[in-house]
Amino acid sequence: MIQGDELPRAPALADMRAIRYAGAPVAVVVNGDLAVLAPALDVLGPEDALHRFVGAMCRLAMELELGIAQGAYEDERAEGYSRGC
């Protein structure tokens, strides 16, 4: 619970990873444990192929952030990862 003038800590930009596909921002991963899809993509639902593809890109970003996977995040790498899912 917040008391007085205390504010919850907002994630720093360093804690966020922008996910881009075909040159456009499609999602953001925060702290390796939260993925927020762009509204236009989110409304498509998990049955949509692009929605699932971007979800897999986010998964790689999360695995890298949490140390489950090794290396640096690059959108091209995430696209390859998504194609293999």
Secondary structure, DSSP 8 states (H G I E B T S, - for coil): ---TT-------GGGEEEEEETTEEEEEEETTTEEEE-HHHHTT-TTSHHHHHHHHHHHHHHHHHTTSS-S---HHHHHHHHHT-
